[in-house]
Amino acid sequence: MRAWYHRWRRLIGEAWRFGVVGAANVGVNFVVFNALALTLFPNGELKANIVATAFATTTSYLMNRGWAFRHRKTSRIPREYVLFFVFNAVGLGIELAVMGAAKYGLGLTSLLALNLAKATGLGLG
């Protein structure tokens, strides 16, 4: 078991740091979403979600690049950045579909219901 750990410790460390960054940015996403939904976009929760996800995606990329995968130097940062945002945009589309179905299809307009729809969409994405 010890030999296995030494062989895989770099990968285990990356996975752990990646998970920490992901969890932190889920928190960032929800905090920014709720702050925007309560202030700048009181009836535009889907718009607030787009802004919150863009913000969280940017911080996630920077944290992953600077901490989780800092030892993996690459000259393809622009390509990596575009791919990261494309995959996150697909997830955002799923999240918006679930939130839109909850708000416009089911008539759920409370912030709590939209947060639950957001969490569901985030999980599906």
Secondary structure, 3 states (H helix, E strand, C coil): CHHHHHHHHHHHHHHHHHHHHHHHHHHHHHHHHHHHHHCCCCCCHHHHHHHHHHHHHHHHHHHHHHHHCCCCCCCCHHHHHHHHHHHHHHHHHHHHHHHHHHHHHCCCCCHHHHHHHHHHHHHHC
